[in-house]
């Protein structure tokens, strides 16, 4: 699978509205064949930073970045960003989250 993490530094004026700004893009991406997850988080230490964690089947990421909703989503975000987003994109083994071996919880 391809695992992608992106950090978005947004303007102070857009910080609270950013989930709404990205909602259409998020919903369209989650509906894509081969999308495993697409999850936003807000940095608790910097409320102007959002982190996107996403994963795709190996052959699905290219279709994602070639989609109309991808281009539309980037343009919707652009005026709300302070700087170019930072990204980690890696092909990794597996097809889902693993359990953390160092912190097992008995249920």
Long-range contacts (C-beta under 8 A, 24 or more apart in sequence): 1-36, 1-55, 1-56, 1-57, 1-58, 1-91, 1-92, 1-94, 1-95, 2-55, 2-56, 2-57, 2-58, 2-60, 2-61, 2-89, 2-90, 2-91, 2-92, 3-53, 3-54, 3-55, 3-88, 3-89, 3-90, 3-91, 3-92, 4-52, 4-53, 4-54, 4-55, 4-56, 4-61, 4-87, 4-88, 4-89, 4-90, 5-51, 5-52, 5-53, 5-54, 5-87, 5-88, 6-51, 6-52, 6-54, 6-85, 6-86, 6-87, 6-88, 7-49, 7-50, 7-51, 7-85, 7-86, 7-87, 8-49, 8-50, 8-51, 8-52, 8-77, 8-81, 8-85, 9-48, 9-49, 9-81, 9-82, 9-83, 9-85, 10-48, 10-49, 10-50, 10-80, 10-81, 10-82, 11-48, 11-80, 11-81, 11-82, 12-48, 14-80, 15-47, 15-48, 17-80, 18-50, 18-80, 21-76, 21-77, 21-80, 22-73, 22-76, 22-77, 24-69, 24-72, 24-73, 24-76, 25-69, 25-70, 25-72, 25-73, 25-76, 25-77, 28-67, 28-69, 28-73, 29-54, 29-64, 29-69, 29-70, 29-73, 32-56, 32-60, 32-63, 32-64, 32-67, 33-60, 33-63, 34-59, 34-60, 34-61, 34-63, 34-64, 35-60, 35-64, 36-95, 36-96, 48-82, 57-95, 58-91, 61-89
